[in-house]
Amino acid sequence: MPLRTLAVDFNSYFASCEQQENPALWGKPVAVVPVIADTTCCISVSYAAKARGVRAEMGVAEARQRCPELALVHARPEVYVRYHRKLLEIIESCIHVSAVRSIDEMECDLTATFAAREQAVDVARRIKAAVARRIGPCLTSSIGIAPNWLLAKMASDLQKPDGLVVIEDRDIPQRLLGLKLQDFLGIGRNMEVRLLAHGIDSAAKLYAATKSELRGVWGGVEGERMYVRLRGGEVPLETQQHRTVGHSHVLPPALRTEARALAVLHRLLQKAALRLRNIGHYAAGLDVFVNYRDGGRWS
């Protein structure tokens, strides 16, 4: 199958924006936080911080224990949106952006101009060079090239930071077999539980499952779509009339404190706001809700 999709994923995006804004932070361990306090949670961390064991959504107190020299920077959404718009402009100068997946992820269509591996790799390198030249060295990206978005996004995750990975038809399924189930786009904690209940506990078994088996796991046509996408096929998205835009996240036990939950909420709000802008809509209202394990709900 031809290489149809190029996925651009900017590394440690919020932290990288802050480093680009302040040369004193270049190469340093940095954490972007909603408020400057030990009781809050890291929203985004630089790779220098990750090398010291600091992770996004980790509590600041724990992060400082692991990395005493960690620099805390107050989150500035307007800065990240400004960089996002500039990055879109730069990528568009190299290749058309067919979809904005999030504030730090873009999908580009290779079918109109670029098909051969060499040409696709060349445009990826030109994107990286243009960003470095027009913005600076801190905004690095990992780029994945593959027959569809699912495989291209997964390819971009295989080599970070500043990676460039191509998955061709001949690489499937071998390139996928070493991955964990949650490494697959569209498989979170709850879906993994459902897969395990059906005896699918590895990437090899996921790929070997029949279309009807995956339909049973997903409970509908999305399972069949996963079957097709895993093999490099493209499943057209249905046209939707947007009435609401939202994001949700299942909090693991370590994040079930007020400060850490607020940090996650901050990230979800930015993602939803960006999607709203991308479809040309304005918010008429805002709804925040929490579902509890015992079946209760707060909104």
C-alpha positions, 0 to 999 in steps of 0.5 A, spaced: 500 500 500 502 507 498 505 511 503 498 516 504 500 519 511 505 523 515 504 525 522 507 530 526 508 530 533 511 535 537 516 533 543 514 535 550 510 541 546 508 546 552 515 545 555 519 546 549 515 552 547 517 555 554 524 553 553 524 556 546 521 563 549 527 563 554 534 561 552 536 560 560 532 554 560 535 551 554 537 544 555 535 544 562 529 540 566 523 544 566 516 542 568 510 546 566 505 547 571 498 550 572 500 554 579 507 554 582 506 550 588 508 543 590 501 541 591 500 541 584 502 537 578 506 537 572 502 538 565 508 538 561 516 536 562 522 537 558 526 531 556 532 533 560 527 532 566 524 526 563 531 523 563 531 525 571 525 520 572 520 526 572 513 525 568 507 529 565 502 528 571 507 527 576 506 531 583 511 537 583 513 535 590 515 528 587 518 531 581 522 536 585 525 530 589 527 526 583 530 533 580 531 538 585 534 543 580 527 542 576 525 549 573 517 550 574 514 555 569 507 557 569 502 555 564 501 560 558 496 557 553 496 563 549 503 562 548 502 555 546 496 557 541 501 562 538 506 557 536 501 552 534 499 557 529 506 558 526 507 551 526 501 550 522 504 555 517 511 552 516 508 545 515 503 548 510 509 551 506 512 544 505 505 540 505 498 540 506 495 539 513 489 535 512 487 535 519 489 538 526 489 532 531 491 536 537 495 542 539 501 538 538 499 533 532 498 534 525 496 529 519 498 531 512 496 528 506 501 524 502 497 522 496 497 528 492 504 530 491 508 525 495 508 517 494 515 514 494 519 513 500 524 518 498 520 523 497 516 522 503 522 522 507 525 528 504 518 532 506 519 530 513 526 533 513 524 539 510 519 540 515 524 539 521 529 544 518 524 549 516 521 549 524 528 549 526 530 555 522 524 559 523 522 558 530 528 555 533 532 549 536 527 547 542 521 545 538 523 538 535 518 533 532 517 526 531 515 524 524 511 518 522 510 516 515 505 510 513 499 508 509 494 511 514 493 515 520 493 510 525 500 507 523 503 514 522 501 516 529 504 510 532 511 510 527 512 517 530 511 514 537 517 509 536 523 514 536 523 520 540 525 526 541 526 528 534 525 522 530 523 520 523 520 513 522 517 510 516 512 504 516 511 501 509 506 495 507 512 490 508 514 492 515 507 490 517 506 486 522 513 485 524 514 492 526 508 492 530 509 486 534 514 488 539 509 493 542 504 493 548 497 493 547 496 500 549 501 503 544 496 502 539 492 508 537 485 507 540 487 502 545 486 505 552 486 502 559 479 500 559 479 497 551 485 493 554 481 490 559 476 488 554 481 485 549 484 481 555 477 478 556 477 475 549 484 472 550 488 478 546 494 479 550 499 481 545 500 485 539 501 479 535 494 476 537 491 483 536 493 482 529 491 475 528 484 476 530 479 476 525 475 482 523 469 479 527 473 477 533 475 485 533 468 487 532 466 483 538 471 486 542 469 493 540 462 492 540 461 494 533 463 497 527 469 500 530 473 493 531 472 492 523 475 499 522 481 497 527 482 490 523 483 494 516 487 500 519 492 495 522 493 492 515 494 499 512 487 500 510 484 507 510 477 507 513 474 514 511 471 518 516 464 519 516 461 527 516 459 529 522 455 535 525 458 537 531 454 539 536 459 538 542 466 538 543 469 534 549 475 530 552 475 525 557 480 522 561 480 516 566 484 518 572 489 513 575 489 512 583 495 516 583 492 522 580 486 522 584 487 528 588 484 535 587 491 538 585 493 533 580 486 532 577 486 540 576 492 539 572 489 534 567 483 538 567 487 544 564 490 539 559 483 537 557 480 544 556 486 546 552 485 540 547 477 541 547 478 549 545 483 547 540 478 543 536 473 548 537 477 553 533 479 548 528 472 547 526 470 554 526 465 554 532 464 558 538 463 556 545 455 557 548 457 553 554 461 549 558 460 543 562 465 539 566 463 533 569 466 527 573 463 520 573 465 516 580 466 508 580 460 507 584 456 510 579 455 517 582 456 523 577 458 530 579 457 536 574 
